[in-house]
Amino acid sequence: MTDTIRFEPLSATAFAPFGDVLEASGTPDKLINQGLCGRYHDLAKLDFSSGQAGISVFSAQARALPFTLDMMERHPEGSQAFVPMQRNPFLVVVAPDQGGAPGAPLAFLAQPGQGVNFHRNVWHGVLCPLNGPGLFAVIDRIGDGANLEEHWFETPMVVDGEV
């Protein structure tokens, strides 16, 4: 029998154990550009053991619901942020560490205008746009050494819900 994980809306409170939600909500920290631009300042904790922050662009194929979760990954040497460059929802799956492997996964639906920053060493699913190909700016560690650990589940799980 395959377990089904129901996703919930992405919120800063629910996501806090795993990372930061990147969004422009509430009152900006300050106004810039002659008062015509609100700056929401320092929204994510970038954390790298070595190397430097780099910005890459990922073009990810769309995934369909229900989504089969058969693998999760983490980055032991640095945080990783996904910032969508299109205004479409995307699926975010995370899990606490349980003895060096992912524990029970949680799933969130990021709405248009939301991005995420996974803290260093947090188990997460693959980049998962739901509407057409997804274009994302990704801010993560660039440097020597391995920064990817994958865990493949013996029994895949299913992530589903209403978009």
DSSP file (Angstrom, degrees, kcal/mol; ACC not computed):
  #  RESIDUE AA STRUCTURE BP1 BP2  ACC     N-H-->O    O-->H-N    N-H-->O    O-->H-N    TCO  KAPPA ALPHA  PHI   PSI    X-CA   Y-CA   Z-CA
    1    1 A M              0   0    0      0, 0.0     2,-0.4     0, 0.0   154,-0.0   0.000 360.0 360.0 360.0 135.8    0.0    0.0    0.0
    2    2 A T        -     0   0    0    155,-0.0     2,-0.2     1,-0.0   155,-0.2  -0.790 360.0-127.9 -95.4 131.2    1.3    3.4   -0.9
    3    3 A D        -     0   0    0     -2,-0.4   155,-2.8   153,-0.4     2,-0.5  -0.517  18.9-143.9 -73.5 143.7    1.1    6.3    1.6
    4    4 A T  E     -a  158   0A   0    153,-0.2     2,-0.5    -2,-0.2   155,-0.2  -0.949   7.0-158.1-112.1 130.1   -0.6    9.5    0.4
    5    5 A I  E     -a  159   0A   0    153,-3.8   155,-2.3    -2,-0.5     2,-0.5  -0.931   9.3-148.8-105.9 123.0    0.7   12.8    1.6
    6    6 A R  E     -a  160   0A   0     -2,-0.5   101,-0.5   153,-0.2   155,-0.2  -0.796  16.8-134.1 -91.5 129.3   -1.7   15.7    1.4
    7    7 A F        -     0   0    0    153,-1.6   101,-0.3    -2,-0.5   155,-0.2  -0.490  16.4-158.3 -83.8 157.1   -0.1   19.1    0.8
    8    8 A E  E     -b  108   0A   0     99,-1.9   101,-2.4    -2,-0.2     3,-0.1  -0.818  36.5 -77.0-123.3 164.3   -1.1   22.2    2.7
    9    9 A P  E     -b  109   0A   0      0, 0.0     2,-0.4     0, 0.0   101,-0.2  -0.345  54.0-106.8 -61.6 144.1   -0.6   25.9    1.8
   10   10 A L        +     0   0    0     99,-1.9     2,-0.3     4,-0.1   101,-0.2  -0.592  48.1 169.3 -74.0 126.1    3.0   27.1    2.2
   11   11 A S     >  -     0   0    0     -2,-0.4     4,-2.1     1,-0.1     5,-0.2  -0.977  43.8-122.9-136.8 152.2    3.3   29.4    5.3
   12   12 A A  H  > S+     0   0    0     -2,-0.3     4,-1.1     1,-0.2     7,-0.2   0.877 111.7  51.2 -60.1 -38.7    6.3   30.8    7.1
   13   13 A T  H  4 S+     0   0    0      1,-0.2     3,-0.4     2,-0.2    -1,-0.2   0.945 113.1  41.9 -66.4 -49.8    5.2   29.3   10.4
   14   14 A A  H  4 S+     0   0    0      1,-0.2    -1,-0.2     2,-0.1    -2,-0.2   0.821 119.5  45.2 -68.0 -30.7    4.7   25.7    9.1
   15   15 A F  H >X S+     0   0    0     -4,-2.1     3,-2.4     1,-0.2     4,-1.5   0.603  84.1  98.5 -88.5 -12.7    7.9   25.8    7.0
   16   16 A A  T 3< S+     0   0    0     -4,-1.1    -1,-0.2    -3,-0.4    -2,-0.1   0.783  75.4  58.4 -51.8 -38.1   10.2   27.4    9.6
   17   17 A P  T 34 S+     0   0    0      0, 0.0    -1,-0.3     0, 0.0    -2,-0.1   0.721 117.1  35.3 -65.2 -15.8   11.8   24.0   10.8
   18   18 A F  T <4 S-     0   0    0     -3,-2.4   101,-2.5     1,-0.3     2,-0.3   0.649 125.0 -66.1-111.4 -21.0   13.0   23.5    7.2
   19   19 A G  E  <  -H  118   0B   0     -4,-1.5     2,-0.4    99,-0.3    -1,-0.3  -0.978  63.1 -45.3 165.4-154.6   13.8   26.9    5.9
   20   20 A D  E     -H  117   0B   0     97,-2.3    97,-2.4    -2,-0.3     2,-0.5  -0.881  34.3-135.0-118.2 142.8   12.5   30.3    4.9
   21   21 A V  E     -H  116   0B   0     -2,-0.4     2,-0.7    95,-0.2    95,-0.2  -0.855  20.3-149.2 -93.4 130.1    9.5   31.4    2.8
   22   22 A L  E     +H  115   0B   0     93,-2.8    93,-2.4    -2,-0.5     2,-0.3  -0.891  40.7 126.2-103.3 112.7   10.5   34.1    0.4
   23   23 A E        -     0   0    0     -2,-0.7     2,-1.0    91,-0.2    91,-0.1  -0.986  60.6-117.3-161.7 156.2    7.6   36.4   -0.4
   24   24 A A        +     0   0    0     89,-0.5     2,-0.3    -2,-0.3    -2,-0.1  -0.809  56.9 144.5 -98.1  92.4    6.6   40.1   -0.4
   25   25 A S        +     0   0    0     -2,-1.0    -2,-0.1     2,-0.1     2,-0.1  -0.953  46.6   4.1-131.5 152.2    3.8   40.2    2.2
   26   26 A G  S    S-     0   0    0     -2,-0.3    -2,-0.0     2,-0.0     0, 0.0  -0.381 112.3 -17.8  75.6-157.7    2.8   42.8    4.7
   27   27 A T  S    S-     0   0    0     -2,-0.1    -2,-0.1     1,-0.1     0, 0.0  -0.681  75.0-113.3 -85.6 132.3    4.5   46.2    4.9
   28   28 A P        -     0   0    0      0, 0.0    12,-0.2     0, 0.0     3,-0.1  -0.244  19.5-121.9 -60.5 153.6    7.9   46.5    3.2
   29   29 A D  S    S-     0   0    0     10,-1.7     2,-0.3     1,-0.2    11,-0.2   0.851  89.5 -13.5 -64.7 -34.7   10.9   47.1    5.4
   30   30 A K  E     -L   39   0C   0      9,-1.3     9,-3.3     7,-0.0     2,-0.4  -0.983  66.2-116.0-161.2 159.6   11.7   50.2    3.5
   31   31 A L  E     +L   38   0C   0     -2,-0.3     2,-0.2     7,-0.2     7,-0.2  -0.848  36.0 173.6-100.5 138.4   10.7   52.1    0.4
   32   32 A I  E  >> +L   37   0C   0      5,-3.1     5,-1.6    -2,-0.4     4,-0.8  -0.718  48.0  53.1-130.3-179.5   13.4   52.7   -2.3
   33   33 A N  T >45S-     0   0    0      1,-0.2     3,-1.6    -2,-0.2    -1,-0.2   0.954 135.6 -42.8  53.2  60.2   13.6   54.2   -5.8
   34   34 A Q  T 345S-     0   0    0      1,-0.3    -1,-0.2    -3,-0.1    -2,-0.1   0.788 109.8 -60.2  58.0  31.2   11.9   57.4   -5.0
   35   35 A G  T 345S+     0   0    0      2,-0.2    -1,-0.3    -3,-0.1    -2,-0.2   0.592 117.7 107.1  78.7  11.0    9.3   55.6   -2.9
   36   36 A L  T <<5 +     0   0    0     -3,-1.6     2,-0.4    -4,-0.8    -3,-0.2   0.368  69.2  57.7-103.1   4.2    8.0   53.5   -5.8
   37   37 A C  E   < -L   32   0C   0     -5,-1.6    -5,-3.1     2,-0.0     2,-0.5  -0.981  69.2-145.6-139.8 124.5    9.6   50.1   -4.7
   38   38 A G  E     -L   31   0C   0     -2,-0.4     2,-0.6    -7,-0.2    -7,-0.2  -0.764  13.8-150.0 -89.3 130.6    9.1   48.2   -1.5
   39   39 A R  E     -L   30   0C   0     -9,-3.3   -10,-1.7    -2,-0.5    -9,-1.3  -0.897   7.4-164.1-103.5 120.8   12.1   46.3   -0.2
   40   40 A Y        -     0   0    0     -2,-0.6     3,-0.4   -12,-0.2     2,-0.2  -0.903  32.5-144.7 -99.9 103.2   11.4   43.2    1.8
   41   41 A H        -     0   0    0     -2,-0.8    -2,-0.0     1,-0.2     0, 0.0  -0.484  51.1 -13.8 -91.2 136.6   14.9   42.8    3.3
   42   42 A D        +     0   0    0     -2,-0.2    -1,-0.2     1,-0.1     0, 0.0   0.889  66.0 167.0  52.0  60.6   17.0   39.8    4.2
   43   43 A L        +     0   0    0     -3,-0.4     2,-0.4   -23,-0.0    -1,-0.1   0.591  54.1  48.2 -83.4 -12.7   14.4   37.1    3.9
   44   44 A A  S    S-     0   0    0    -24,-0.1     2,-1.0    72,-0.1    74,-0.0  -0.964  71.7-128.6-136.3 147.3   16.6   34.0    4.0
   45   45 A K        -     0   0    0     -2,-0.4     2,-0.5    72,-0.1   -25,-0.1  -0.816  25.2-161.0 -91.5 102.2   19.5   32.6    5.9
   46   46 A L        -     0   0    0     -2,-1.0     2,-0.4    73,-0.1    73,-0.1  -0.758  14.8-178.8 -83.1 127.8   22.1   31.7    3.4
   47   47 A D        +     0   0    0     -2,-0.5    32,-1.9    94,-0.0     2,-0.4  -0.966   8.1 170.3-139.2 114.6   24.5   29.3    5.1
   48   48 A F  B     -M   78   0D   0     -2,-0.4    30,-0.2    30,-0.2     3,-0.1  -0.986  28.5-154.0-129.7 134.8   27.6   27.7    3.4
   49   49 A S  S    S-     0   0    0     28,-2.5     2,-0.3    -2,-0.4    29,-0.1   0.815  84.0 -22.5 -74.0 -29.7   30.4   25.7    5.0
   50   50 A S  S    S+     0   0    0     27,-0.6    -1,-0.2     2,-0.1     2,-0.1  -0.915 108.3  50.1-162.5-179.7   32.8   26.8    2.3
   51   51 A G  S    S-     0   0    0     -2,-0.3     2,-0.3    -3,-0.1    92,-0.2  -0.430  82.1 -81.1  77.2-153.8   32.7   28.1   -1.2
   52   52 A Q  E     -I  142   0B   0     90,-2.1    90,-3.0    -2,-0.1     2,-0.3  -0.938  39.3 -85.8-146.7 164.8   30.5   31.0   -2.1
   53   53 A A  E     -I  141   0B   0     -2,-0.3     2,-0.3    88,-0.2    88,-0.2  -0.565  46.3-175.8 -73.5 137.8   26.9   31.9   -3.0
   54   54 A G  E     -I  140   0B   0     86,-2.5    86,-1.9    -2,-0.3     2,-0.5  -0.960  20.2-138.9-132.2 153.0   26.1   31.4   -6.7
   55   55 A I  E     +I  139   0B   0     -2,-0.3     2,-0.3    84,-0.2    84,-0.2  -0.965  27.3 170.9-114.6 123.2   22.9   32.1   -8.7
   56   56 A S  E     -I  138   0B   0     82,-2.8    82,-3.1    -2,-0.5     2,-0.5  -0.793  28.2-128.9-120.3 165.3   21.9   29.6  -11.4
   57   57 A V  E     -I  137   0B   0     -2,-0.3     2,-0.4    80,-0.2    80,-0.2  -0.985  20.7-162.7-118.5 127.3   18.8   29.3  -13.5
   58   58 A F  E     -I  136   0B   0     78,-2.9    78,-2.6    -2,-0.5     2,-0.6  -0.901   8.4-160.2-108.8 136.0   16.9   26.0  -13.5
   59   59 A S  E     -I  135   0B   0     -2,-0.4     2,-0.4    76,-0.2    76,-0.2  -0.946  21.4-171.2-113.7 106.9   14.4   25.0  -16.2
   60   60 A A  E     -I  134   0B   0     74,-3.0    74,-3.0    -2,-0.6     2,-0.1  -0.820  22.3-120.4-108.6 135.6   12.3   22.2  -14.8
   61   61 A Q        -     0   0    0     -2,-0.4    -1,-0.0    72,-0.2     2,-0.0  -0.410  41.3 -98.2 -67.4 146.5    9.7   20.1  -16.6
   62   62 A A        -     0   0    0     66,-0.1     2,-0.3    -2,-0.1    68,-0.2  -0.323  34.6-148.7 -65.2 146.7    6.2   20.2  -15.1
   63   63 A R        -     0   0    0     66,-3.0     2,-0.3    69,-0.2     4,-0.1  -0.832  10.2-134.7-112.3 155.5    5.1   17.5  -12.8
   64   64 A A        -     0   0    0     -2,-0.3    67,-0.1     2,-0.2    66,-0.0  -0.789  28.3 -86.1-111.0 153.6    1.5   16.2  -12.5
   65   65 A L  S    S+     0   0    0     -2,-0.3     2,-0.1    65,-0.1    95,-0.1  -0.825 108.7  51.9 -96.9 143.2   -0.6   15.4   -9.5
   66   66 A P  S    S-     0   0    0      0, 0.0     2,-0.4     0, 0.0    94,-0.2   0.548  88.4-160.7 -67.5 146.0   -0.7   12.9   -7.9
   67   67 A F  E     -C  159   0A   0     92,-2.8    92,-3.0    -2,-0.1     2,-0.7  -0.842  12.4-133.9-102.4 131.1    3.1   13.1   -7.7
   68   68 A T  E     -C  158   0A   0     -2,-0.4     2,-0.9    90,-0.2    90,-0.2  -0.768  14.2-156.7 -87.4 118.0    5.1   10.0   -6.9
   69   69 A L  E     +C  157   0A   0     88,-3.2    88,-2.4    -2,-0.7     3,-0.1  -0.832  34.9 145.4 -95.9 103.1    7.7   10.8   -4.2
   70   70 A D  E     +     0   0A   0     -2,-0.9    83,-2.5     1,-0.2     2,-0.3   0.512  62.7  31.9-114.5  -9.9   10.5    8.2   -4.7
   71   71 A M  E     -C  152   0A   0     81,-0.2    55,-0.4    -3,-0.2     2,-0.3  -0.999  54.0-172.3-149.9 145.2   13.5   10.2   -3.8
   72   72 A M  E     -C  151   0A   0     79,-2.3    79,-3.0    -2,-0.3     2,-0.3  -0.942  11.8-163.7-131.0 158.3   14.6   13.1   -1.5
   73   73 A E  E     -CD 150 124A   0     51,-2.9    51,-2.9    -2,-0.3     2,-0.3  -0.893   5.4-166.0-135.9 165.3   17.9   15.0   -1.4
   74   74 A R  E     -C  149   0A   0     75,-2.0    75,-2.3    -2,-0.3    49,-0.1  -0.973  19.1-134.0-148.5 164.4   19.8   17.3    0.9
   75   75 A H    >   -     0   0    0     47,-0.3    46,-1.9    -2,-0.3     3,-0.9  -0.894  15.2-174.7-124.2  99.0   22.8   19.6    0.7
   76   76 A P  T 3  S+     0   0    0      0, 0.0    -1,-0.1     0, 0.0    71,-0.1   0.691  82.2  50.0 -70.0 -18.3   25.2   19.2    3.6
   77   77 A E  T 3  S-     0   0    0      1,-0.2   -28,-2.5   -29,-0.1   -27,-0.6   0.507 118.1  -0.2-100.8  -4.6   27.5   22.0    2.6
   78   78 A G  B <   -M   48   0D   0     -3,-0.9    43,-0.4   -30,-0.2   -30,-0.2  -0.964  67.8 -95.3-176.3 157.7   25.0   24.8    2.0
   79   79 A S        -     0   0    0    -32,-1.9    62,-0.6    -2,-0.3     2,-0.3  -0.236  34.5-148.9 -69.4 166.7   21.4   26.2    1.9
   80   80 A Q  E     -JK 118 140B   0     38,-2.0    38,-3.3    60,-0.2     2,-0.4  -0.955   6.9-161.9-146.7 124.3   19.5   26.2   -1.4
   81   81 A A  E     -JK 117 139B   0     58,-2.6    58,-1.5    -2,-0.3     2,-0.5  -0.878   5.3-158.3-109.8 137.2   16.9   28.8   -2.4
   82   82 A F  E     -JK 116 138B   0     34,-3.0    34,-2.0    -2,-0.4    56,-0.2  -0.969  12.8-179.7-111.3 116.4   14.3   28.3   -5.2
   83   83 A V  E     - K   0 137B   0     54,-2.9    54,-3.1    -2,-0.5    32,-0.1  -0.938  23.7-135.0-118.9 106.7   12.9   31.6   -6.5
   84   84 A P  E     - K   0 136B   0      0, 0.0    52,-0.3     0, 0.0    29,-0.0  -0.307  11.3-162.0 -64.0 141.6   10.3   31.2   -9.3
   85   85 A M  S    S+     0   0    0     50,-3.3     2,-0.3     2,-0.0    51,-0.2   0.281  77.7  55.7-103.9   6.7   10.7   33.4  -12.3
   86   86 A Q  S    S-     0   0    0     49,-0.4     2,-1.3     2,-0.1    27,-0.3  -0.928  90.7-114.5-132.3 158.0    7.1   32.8  -13.4
   87   87 A R  S    S+     0   0    0     -2,-0.3    -2,-0.0    25,-0.1    24,-0.0  -0.537  71.7 116.5 -97.5  70.0    3.9   33.3  -11.4
   88   88 A N        -     0   0    0     -2,-1.3    25,-0.2    23,-0.2    -2,-0.1  -0.951  66.6-104.2-131.2 151.5    2.8   29.6  -11.1
   89   89 A P        -     0   0    0      0, 0.0    41,-1.5     0, 0.0    42,-0.5  -0.362  36.2-169.9 -69.3 154.9    2.3   27.4   -8.1
   90   90 A F  E     -EF 110 129A   0     20,-1.7    20,-2.9    39,-0.2     2,-0.3  -0.991  22.7-112.4-145.2 154.8    4.9   24.7   -7.3
   91   91 A L  E     -EF 109 128A   0     37,-2.5    37,-0.6    -2,-0.3     2,-0.4  -0.667  25.2-166.5 -89.2 136.4    5.0   21.7   -4.9
   92   92 A V  E     -E  108   0A   0     16,-2.9    16,-3.0    -2,-0.3     2,-0.4  -0.990   4.4-174.3-124.5 122.6    7.5   21.7   -2.0
   93   93 A V  E     +E  107   0A   0     -2,-0.4    32,-2.7    14,-0.2     2,-0.3  -0.973  10.2 167.2-120.1 131.2    8.2   18.5   -0.1
   94   94 A V  E     -EG 106 124A   0     12,-2.6    12,-3.2    -2,-0.4    30,-0.2  -0.895  12.2-168.3-135.3 164.4   10.4   18.4    3.0
   95   95 A A  E     - G   0 123A   0     28,-1.7    28,-0.9    -2,-0.3     2,-0.1  -0.987  25.5-113.8-152.6 145.3   11.2   16.0    5.8
   96   96 A P        -     0   0    0      0, 0.0     7,-3.4     0, 0.0     2,-0.3  -0.418  44.6 -99.1 -70.7 156.8   13.0   16.1    9.1
   97   97 A D  E     -N  102   0E   0      5,-0.2     2,-0.4    -2,-0.1     7,-0.1  -0.616  37.2-173.6 -77.0 136.1   16.2   14.1    9.4
   98   98 A Q  E >  S-N  101   0E   0      3,-3.4     3,-0.6    -2,-0.3    -1,-0.0  -0.799  72.1 -37.5-133.0  90.1   15.7   10.7   11.1
   99   99 A G  T 3  S-     0   0    0     -2,-0.4    -2,-0.0     1,-0.2     0, 0.0   0.855 123.4 -42.4  64.4  36.7   19.0    9.0   11.7
  100  100 A G  T 3  S+     0   0    0      1,-0.3    -1,-0.2     0, 0.0    -3,-0.1   0.532 128.0  81.1  88.4   6.4   20.6   10.1    8.5
  101  101 A A  E <  S-N   98   0E   0     -3,-0.6    -3,-3.4    50,-0.0    -1,-0.3  -0.914  91.6 -80.9-135.3 162.8   17.5    9.5    6.3
  102  102 A P  E     -N   97   0E   0      0, 0.0    -5,-0.2     0, 0.0    20,-0.0  -0.429  41.2-153.6 -65.8 137.7   14.3   11.5    5.7
  103  103 A G        -     0   0    0     -7,-3.4    -5,-0.1     1,-0.2    -6,-0.0   0.106  58.8 -27.6 -83.6-152.4   11.6   11.1    8.3
  104  104 A A  S    S-     0   0    0      1,-0.1    -1,-0.2    -7,-0.1   -10,-0.1  -0.481  76.3-126.9 -66.6 119.4    7.9   11.6    7.6
  105  105 A P        -     0   0    0      0, 0.0     2,-0.4     0, 0.0   -10,-0.2  -0.323  18.7-158.2 -69.8 149.5    7.6   13.9    4.6
  106  106 A L  E     - E   0  94A   0    -12,-3.2   -12,-2.6  -101,-0.1     2,-0.4  -0.945   8.3-152.3-120.5 146.5    5.4   17.1    4.6
  107  107 A A  E     - E   0  93A   0   -101,-0.5   -99,-1.9    -2,-0.4     2,-0.3  -0.955  11.1-175.2-126.1 143.0    4.2   18.7    1.4
  108  108 A F  E     -bE   8  92A   0    -16,-3.0   -16,-2.9    -2,-0.4     2,-0.7  -0.952  22.4-134.3-132.6 150.2    3.3   22.4    0.8
  109  109 A L  E     -bE   9  91A   0   -101,-2.4   -99,-1.9    -2,-0.3     2,-0.4  -0.931  20.4-150.1-106.1 112.2    1.9   24.2   -2.2
  110  110 A A  E     - E   0  90A   0    -20,-2.9   -20,-1.7    -2,-0.7     3,-0.1  -0.691  15.9-143.4 -80.1 129.3    3.8   27.4   -2.9
  111  111 A Q    >   -     0   0    0     -2,-0.4     3,-2.1   -22,-0.2   -23,-0.2  -0.444  36.6 -71.0 -87.4 163.3    1.6   30.0   -4.5
  112  112 A P  T 3  S+     0   0    0      0, 0.0    -1,-0.2     0, 0.0   -25,-0.1  -0.309 125.3  30.7 -52.0 134.4    2.5   32.5   -7.2
  113  113 A G  T 3  S+     0   0    0    -27,-0.3   -89,-0.5     1,-0.3     2,-0.4   0.418  99.4 106.9  92.2  -0.5    4.9   35.1   -5.6
  114  114 A Q    <   +     0   0    0     -3,-2.1    -1,-0.3   -91,-0.1     2,-0.3  -0.901  38.9 172.2-112.8 142.0    6.4   32.6   -3.1
  115  115 A G  E     -H   22   0B   0    -93,-2.4   -93,-2.8    -2,-0.4     2,-0.3  -0.798  18.9-135.6-129.7 176.5    9.8   31.0   -3.1
  116  116 A V  E     -HJ  21  82B   0    -34,-2.0   -34,-3.0    -2,-0.3     2,-0.5  -0.968   7.3-156.0-136.6 152.5   11.7   28.9   -0.5
  117  117 A N  E     -HJ  20  81B   0    -97,-2.4   -97,-2.3    -2,-0.3     2,-0.4  -0.969  18.5-149.0-125.1 113.6   15.1   28.6    1.0
  118  118 A F  E     -HJ  19  80B   0    -38,-3.3   -38,-2.0    -2,-0.5   -99,-0.3  -0.690  20.9-123.9 -80.9 128.7   16.0   25.2    2.3
  119  119 A H    >   -     0   0    0   -101,-2.5     3,-1.6    -2,-0.4   -44,-0.3  -0.281  45.2 -74.4 -64.7 159.1   18.3   25.4    5.3
  120  120 A R  T 3  S+     0   0    0      1,-0.2   -41,-0.2   -43,-0.1    -1,-0.2  -0.292 118.0  12.5 -56.2 136.0   21.5   23.4    5.0
  121  121 A N  T 3  S+     0   0    0    -46,-1.9     2,-0.5   -43,-0.4    -1,-0.2   0.616  88.4 142.6  73.0  17.2   21.1   19.6    5.4
  122  122 A V    <   -     0   0    0     -3,-1.6   -47,-0.3   -47,-0.2    -1,-0.2  -0.775  52.4-124.4 -90.4 128.9   17.3   19.7    5.1
  123  123 A W  E     + G   0  95A   0    -28,-0.9   -28,-1.7    -2,-0.5     2,-0.3  -0.526  42.8 165.1 -68.8 132.8   15.8   16.8    3.2
  124  124 A H  E     -DG  73  94A   0    -51,-2.9   -51,-2.9    -2,-0.2   -30,-0.3  -0.985  33.4-112.0-148.8 158.4   13.6   18.0    0.3
  125  125 A G        -     0   0    0    -32,-2.7   -53,-0.1    -2,-0.3     3,-0.1  -0.186  48.5 -78.5 -79.6 178.2   12.0   16.8   -2.9
  126  126 A V        -     0   0    0    -55,-0.4     2,-0.2     1,-0.1   -33,-0.2  -0.255  61.7 -76.3 -72.9 164.2   12.9   17.7   -6.4
  127  127 A L        -     0   0    0      1,-0.1    -1,-0.1    -3,-0.1   -35,-0.1  -0.481  56.4-172.7 -63.4 126.8   11.9   20.9   -8.1
  128  128 A C  E     +F   91   0A   0    -37,-0.6   -37,-2.5    -2,-0.2   -66,-0.1  -0.604  12.0 180.0-136.4  71.7    8.3   20.4   -8.9
  129  129 A P  E     -F   90   0A   0      0, 0.0   -66,-3.0     0, 0.0   -39,-0.2  -0.452  11.1-162.3 -68.2 148.1    6.5   23.0  -11.0
  130  130 A L  S    S+     0   0    0    -41,-1.5     2,-0.5   -68,-0.2   -65,-0.1   0.602  71.9  56.3-108.3 -15.4    2.8   22.1  -11.6
  131  131 A N  S    S-     0   0    0    -42,-0.5    -1,-0.2     1,-0.3   -67,-0.1  -0.894 115.9 -50.0-123.4 101.1    1.9   24.4  -14.6
  132  132 A G  S    S-     0   0    0     -2,-0.5    -1,-0.3    -3,-0.1   -69,-0.2   0.053 102.7 -26.2  64.1 178.4    4.1   24.0  -17.7
  133  133 A P  S    S-     0   0    0      0, 0.0     2,-0.4     0, 0.0   -72,-0.2  -0.337  70.5-135.2 -61.5 144.9    7.9   24.1  -17.4
  134  134 A G  E     -I   60   0B   0    -74,-3.0   -74,-3.0    -5,-0.1     2,-0.5  -0.876  10.4-156.4-107.8 135.3    9.1   26.1  -14.5
  135  135 A L  E     +I   59   0B   0     -2,-0.4   -50,-3.3   -76,-0.2   -49,-0.4  -0.950  21.6 176.4-110.4 123.9   11.9   28.6  -14.6
  136  136 A F  E     -IK  58  84B   0    -78,-2.6   -78,-2.9    -2,-0.5     2,-0.5  -0.980  31.5-137.6-132.1 137.2   13.6   29.2  -11.2
  137  137 A A  E     -IK  57  83B   0    -54,-3.1   -54,-2.9    -2,-0.4     2,-0.5  -0.829  29.6-159.7 -82.9 131.4   16.6   31.3  -10.0
  138  138 A V  E     -IK  56  82B   0    -82,-3.1   -82,-2.8    -2,-0.5     2,-0.6  -0.971   9.4-164.7-120.8 123.8   18.5   29.0   -7.6
  139  139 A I  E     +IK  55  81B   0    -58,-1.5   -58,-2.6    -2,-0.5     2,-0.3  -0.932  34.2 128.8-108.8 116.2   20.8   30.5   -5.0
  140  140 A D  E     -IK  54  80B   0    -86,-1.9   -86,-2.5    -2,-0.6     2,-0.3  -0.885  57.8 -56.1-153.7-175.9   23.1   27.9   -3.5
  141  141 A R  E     -I   53   0B   0    -62,-0.6     2,-0.5    -2,-0.3   -88,-0.2  -0.496  37.4-168.0 -75.6 131.6   26.7   27.0   -2.7
  142  142 A I  E     +I   52   0B   0    -90,-3.0   -90,-2.1    -2,-0.3     2,-0.3  -0.988  41.8  93.1-116.3 121.2   29.3   26.9   -5.5
  143  143 A G  S    S-     0   0    0     -2,-0.5     4,-0.1   -92,-0.2     2,-0.0  -0.981  71.9 -53.3 174.9 178.3   32.5   25.3   -4.4
  144  144 A D  S    S+     0   0    0     -2,-0.3   -94,-0.0     2,-0.0    -2,-0.0  -0.315  87.5  40.9 -72.6 156.3   34.7   22.1   -4.2
  145  145 A G  S    S-     0   0    0     -2,-0.0     2,-0.2     2,-0.0    -2,-0.2   0.065  95.3 -54.5  91.1 160.6   33.4   18.9   -2.7
  146  146 A A        +     0   0    0      1,-0.1    -2,-0.0   -70,-0.0     3,-0.0  -0.491  44.3 171.3 -73.6 136.8   30.2   17.0   -2.8
  147  147 A N        +     0   0    0     -2,-0.2     2,-0.4   -71,-0.1   -69,-0.1  -0.055  53.2  82.3-134.8  32.3   27.1   18.9   -1.7
  148  148 A L        +     0   0    0    -73,-0.2     2,-0.4   -72,-0.1   -73,-0.2  -0.983  43.9 176.1-143.0 128.1   24.4   16.4   -2.6
  149  149 A E  E     - C   0  74A   0    -75,-2.3   -75,-2.0    -2,-0.4     2,-0.3  -0.999  14.7-161.5-128.2 129.1   23.1   13.4   -0.8
  150  150 A E  E     - C   0  73A   0     -2,-0.4     2,-0.4   -77,-0.2   -77,-0.2  -0.850   7.4-163.9-111.9 146.9   20.1   11.4   -2.2
  151  151 A H  E     - C   0  72A   0    -79,-3.0   -79,-2.3    -2,-0.3     2,-0.5  -0.984   7.1-159.1-128.9 120.6   17.8    9.0   -0.4
  152  152 A W  E     - C   0  71A   0     -2,-0.4   -81,-0.2   -81,-0.2     2,-0.2  -0.862  18.7-130.3 -99.5 129.2   15.6    6.6   -2.5
  153  153 A F  E     -     0   0A   0    -83,-2.5    -2,-0.0    -2,-0.5     4,-0.0  -0.559   1.3-144.2 -79.7 139.1   12.6    5.2   -0.8
  154  154 A E  E    S+     0   0A   0      1,-0.3    -1,-0.1    -2,-0.2   -84,-0.0   0.894  99.9  32.4 -64.9 -39.7   12.0    1.4   -0.9
  155  155 A T  E    S-     0   0A   0     -3,-0.0    -1,-0.3   -85,-0.0  -152,-0.1  -0.946  92.1-137.5-119.8 109.2    8.3    2.2   -1.1
  156  156 A P  E     -     0   0A   0      0, 0.0  -153,-0.4     0, 0.0     2,-0.3  -0.206  15.3-143.5 -61.4 156.1    7.4    5.4   -3.0
  157  157 A M  E     - C   0  69A   0    -88,-2.4   -88,-3.2  -155,-0.2     2,-0.4  -0.734   9.0-125.9-113.8 166.5    4.7    7.7   -1.5
  158  158 A V  E     -aC   4  68A   0   -155,-2.8  -153,-3.8    -2,-0.3     2,-0.5  -0.944  12.2-157.2-117.3 136.1    2.1    9.8   -3.4
  159  159 A V  E     +aC   5  67A   0    -92,-3.0   -92,-2.8    -2,-0.4     2,-0.3  -0.954  28.6 153.9-111.2 130.7    1.6   13.6   -2.9
  160  160 A D  E     +a    6   0A   0   -155,-2.3  -153,-1.6    -2,-0.5     2,-0.3  -0.951   4.0 125.9-150.9 166.5   -1.8   14.9   -3.8
  161  161 A G        -     0   0    0     -2,-0.3     2,-0.5  -155,-0.2  -153,-0.1  -0.937  57.5 -63.1 162.9-178.1   -4.3   17.7   -3.1
  162  162 A E              0   0    0     -2,-0.3    -2,-0.0  -155,-0.2  -156,-0.0  -0.838 360.0 360.0 -98.8 126.1   -6.4   20.4   -4.8
  163  163 A V              0   0    0     -2,-0.5    -1,-0.1   -33,-0.0   -33,-0.0   0.441 360.0 360.0 -85.6 360.0   -4.5   23.2   -6.5
